[in-house]
Amino acid sequence: MSVARSIKTVAWAFLGIRKNSDYQQDLGKVSPFHVIAVALVGVAVFVAGLIALVNWVAK
């Protein structure tokens, strides 16, 4: 459950919107290692998507 909650936490963080009550609930339930791992994967997917989009548009 912690990994799924980490994915949800990171997804909301990427959007930049989040309720303070949800943030307070996640403080004790989410592993920092899971959050870091999910964030790194999310950034890699985002960058790869941007590179693919630029290559597609440039052709």
Beta strands, then each sheet from edge to edge (+ up, - down):
end
